[in-house]
Amino acid sequence: MNRAKHIVGFLLITITAMLNACTDKDLDIDVSQDDCKRFKIETPSYSRIEDPCSNSLRYRAQIRFDFKRTADCLQQVNNYPKFYRSDNQEISALSFTATVERSLVNINDNSASYIFQAEFADQTAANQLNHIILDFDTQDEVGSKSNELQIRMNTACSTVDPGSYDVNNNEVNIPPSQTFFIIRLWDNAAEDGDIVSVYLNGQWIIENHTLTKAGTEFNISTSLLNPGANDLVLFALNEGTSGPNTVSIAINGQEIPNFKPGLLTGEAVRINF
């Protein structure tokens, strides 16, 4: 009789312990899932690895971003790219990296990076590529998704079509006697990782520049200017933590008001030289 009581007591203790363990595990899962619902990615950037400008059929780049909350919530990256010619007409790629599994994502503290790749059917098709607008997000193991980020990626030989930007109403005059002019770029709101590039007369004179609140000055030779009107075109490459890209620009100390370039449509300052 006593032996039976001991066995029953042991079973009750074992079952209770198992139930408690399951409850604790369920609580841990609930807490983890709740944490992942607040998982946020921010400050995207990129570095080109390969593109059609070097006679390749592929465009490859390393995409980087920061995140908030635990890295356990980052189990997959989803890519939603659009491919464009210089005139902003959309083209198609033969294939591209649609998803990236966790094992292929490099995580360092609260930063992550992965390789994005697109391939084209032939060199003629590849040579049409001028820039990519890449939207991407992440998801956890149960499919809950993060917010979505967007970044513009230019090819090394990308150009700017006159129809792909707006011209600001405020112009800047530079006398022919001047040998250089100064461009100052800064973030006019929160310093949150906004990135821009600047194009002038066939070349990118400033690429992948991260804005700061204090601002950065660039001395540019007037040898890059043509006599008469010149369009200095600025494109946002991303939107920072708080979005949108809040860049401000001044040329030779003259701030350009109402300046709002986008990722697909840039904005230009007309310089008369």
C-alpha positions in Angstrom: 0.0 0.0 0.0 2.8 2.4 1.0 4.6 1.5 -2.2 1.6 2.4 -4.3 1.3 5.7 -2.5 4.9 6.5 -3.2 4.5 5.7 -6.9 1.4 7.9 -7.2 3.1 10.7 -5.4 6.1 10.5 -7.6 3.9 10.5 -10.7 2.1 13.6 -9.5 5.4 15.4 -8.9 6.7 14.4 -12.3 3.5 15.5 -14.1 3.5 18.8 -12.2 7.1 19.5 -13.1 6.4 18.7 -16.8 3.4 21.0 -16.8 5.4 23.8 -15.3 8.2 23.3 -17.8 5.7 23.4 -20.7 4.2 26.6 -19.2 7.6 28.2 -18.9 8.4 27.3 -22.4 5.1 28.6 -23.7 5.8 31.9 -21.9 9.2 32.1 -23.4 7.8 31.6 -26.9 5.0 34.2 -26.2 7.6 36.7 -25.0 9.9 36.0 -28.0 7.0 36.3 -30.5 5.9 39.6 -28.8 9.4 40.9 -29.0 9.6 40.0 -32.8 6.4 41.9 -33.5 8.4 45.0 -32.5 11.5 44.0 -34.5 12.7 47.0 -36.5 15.3 47.4 -39.3 16.8 50.8 -40.2 19.7 52.7 -41.9 20.2 50.6 -45.1 23.3 51.0 -47.2 25.1 49.1 -50.0 28.5 48.4 -51.6 28.8 47.3 -55.2 30.7 44.1 -55.9 29.9 43.5 -59.6 27.8 45.1 -62.2 27.2 45.2 -66.0 29.6 48.1 -66.4 32.4 45.6 -66.3 30.8 43.4 -69.0 29.1 41.1 -66.5 25.6 39.7 -66.8 25.2 40.1 -63.0 24.7 42.9 -60.5 26.0 42.0 -57.1 26.0 44.1 -54.0 26.4 43.8 -50.2 23.4 45.2 -48.4 23.8 46.4 -44.8 21.3 47.5 -42.2 20.9 47.9 -38.5 18.2 46.4 -36.3 16.5 46.7 -33.0 15.5 43.8 -30.7 17.0 40.4 -30.6 18.7 38.8 -33.6 16.6 35.7 -33.0 13.8 37.5 -34.8 15.9 37.7 -38.0 15.4 34.3 -39.8 15.0 35.5 -43.4 15.4 38.6 -45.6 12.9 39.2 -48.4 13.8 41.3 -51.4 11.5 43.2 -53.7 13.6 44.9 -56.4 12.7 47.0 -59.4 15.2 47.5 -62.2 15.4 50.7 -64.2 17.1 52.3 -67.3 18.4 55.8 -67.0 15.1 57.2 -68.1 13.3 55.5 -65.2 11.7 52.9 -67.6 11.4 49.6 -65.7 13.2 46.5 -67.2 13.2 42.8 -66.1 16.0 40.7 -64.8 16.3 37.0 -65.6 16.6 36.2 -61.9 17.4 37.8 -58.6 17.9 36.9 -54.9 14.3 36.9 -53.6 15.0 35.5 -50.2 18.1 35.1 -48.0 18.1 32.5 -45.2 19.6 33.3 -41.8 22.7 31.2 -42.4 23.6 33.5 -45.3 23.1 36.7 -43.3 26.2 38.1 -41.5 25.2 39.5 -38.1 27.5 41.6 -35.9 26.0 43.0 -32.8 22.9 44.9 -34.0 24.1 45.2 -37.7 23.4 42.7 -40.5 24.6 42.3 -44.1 23.9 40.0 -47.0 24.6 39.6 -50.7 21.9 40.6 -53.2 22.3 39.4 -56.8 20.4 39.9 -60.1 21.3 38.2 -63.4 20.2 39.3 -66.9 19.6 37.2 -70.0 22.3 38.6 -72.2 24.8 41.5 -72.3 22.3 43.7 -74.2 19.8 43.4 -71.5 22.4 43.8 -68.7 23.7 47.0 -70.3 20.3 48.6 -70.0 20.5 48.5 -66.2 21.1 52.0 -64.7 19.8 51.7 -61.1 17.8 49.4 -58.8 15.2 50.4 -56.2 15.4 47.6 -53.7 12.7 47.2 -51.1 13.4 44.6 -48.4 12.1 43.3 -45.1 12.9 40.5 -42.6 10.8 37.9 -40.9 11.0 35.6 -37.9 10.5 31.8 -37.8 6.7 32.1 -37.6 6.5 34.5 -40.6 6.0 37.8 -38.7 7.6 40.6 -40.8 9.6 43.7 -39.9 9.1 47.1 -41.4 10.2 47.6 -45.0 13.3 49.5 -46.1 14.1 51.0 -49.5 17.4 51.8 -51.1 18.6 53.1 -54.5 21.6 51.2 -55.9 23.4 52.8 -58.9 25.6 50.9 -61.4 29.2 52.1 -61.6 28.5 53.7 -65.0 25.0 54.9 -64.3 23.9 58.2 -65.8 21.1 60.7 -65.1 18.4 61.3 -67.7 17.1 64.9 -67.8 13.6 63.5 -67.4 14.4 61.7 -64.2 14.7 64.8 -62.0 13.0 68.1 -61.1 14.8 71.5 -61.1 14.6 73.6 -58.0 13.3 77.1 -58.6 16.3 78.7 -56.9 19.5 79.1 -59.1 23.1 79.7 -58.2 25.5 82.0 -60.2 29.2 81.2 -60.2 31.6 83.7 -61.9 34.0 82.2 -64.6 36.9 83.6 -62.5 36.2 81.2 -59.7 38.3 78.0 -59.7 36.2 75.9 -57.3 32.9 76.0 -55.6 31.7 74.6 -52.3 28.8 72.1 -51.8 27.6 71.7 -48.2 25.3 68.8 -47.4 23.6 68.1 -44.0 20.6 66.4 -42.4 18.0 69.1 -41.5 16.1 66.8 -39.1 17.3 63.9 -36.9 20.7 62.4 -37.8 19.3 59.0 -38.7 21.5 57.5 -41.5 20.2 59.3 -44.6 22.5 58.7 -47.7 22.7 60.7 -50.9 24.7 60.9 -54.1 25.3 63.9 -56.3 25.6 64.0 -60.1 27.1 66.7 -62.4 27.6 66.7 -66.1 28.0 63.0 -66.7 29.7 61.9 -63.4 28.9 61.2 -59.8 30.9 63.7 -57.9 29.7 62.6 -54.5 28.6 59.0 -53.9 27.0 57.2 -51.0 27.5 60.1 -48.6 25.9 59.7 -45.1 24.4 63.0 -43.9 25.3 64.4 -40.5 23.6 67.2 -38.5 26.8 69.2 -38.6 27.2 68.9 -42.3 30.1 68.2 -44.7 31.7 70.5 -47.2 33.0 69.4 -50.6 35.3 71.6 -52.7 34.4 71.0 -56.4 36.5 72.3 -59.3 34.7 74.6 -61.7 36.4 72.7 -64.5 33.5 70.2 -64.2 31.1 73.0 -65.1 30.1 73.9 -68.7 29.6 77.5 -69.8 26.0 78.5 -69.2 23.5 76.4 -67.2 24.5 73.2 -65.3 22.2 70.9 -63.4 23.7 69.6 -60.2 21.4 66.6 -59.4 21.0 65.0 -56.0 19.3 61.7 -55.4 18.3 60.2 -52.0 19.7 56.7 -51.8 17.6 55.7 -48.7 15.4 56.9 -46.0 16.9 57.0 -42.5 15.3 55.8 -39.2 12.5 58.3 -39.2 12.1 58.9 -43.0 11.9 60.6 -45.4 15.4 61.6 -46.5 15.8 65.1 -45.0 18.8 66.4 -46.9 19.7 70.1 -47.2 22.2 71.6 -49.6 24.0 74.9 -49.9 26.3 76.1 -52.7 28.9 78.7 -51.9 27.0 79.4 -48.7 23.6 79.8 -50.5 21.1 77.4 -49.0 18.6 76.0 -51.5 15.1 76.1 -50.0 12.3 73.5 -50.5 14.8 70.9 -51.6 13.3 67.4 -51.5 14.9 64.8 -53.8 13.6 61.2 -53.9 15.0 57.8 -54.7 13.5 57.5 -58.1 13.1 61.2 -59.0 16.0 63.4 -58.1 16.1 67.2 -57.7 18.6 69.6 -59.3 20.1 72.9 -58.5 20.8 74.9 -61.6 24.2 76.5 -61.6 24.9 79.3 -64.1 28.6 79.5 -64.9 
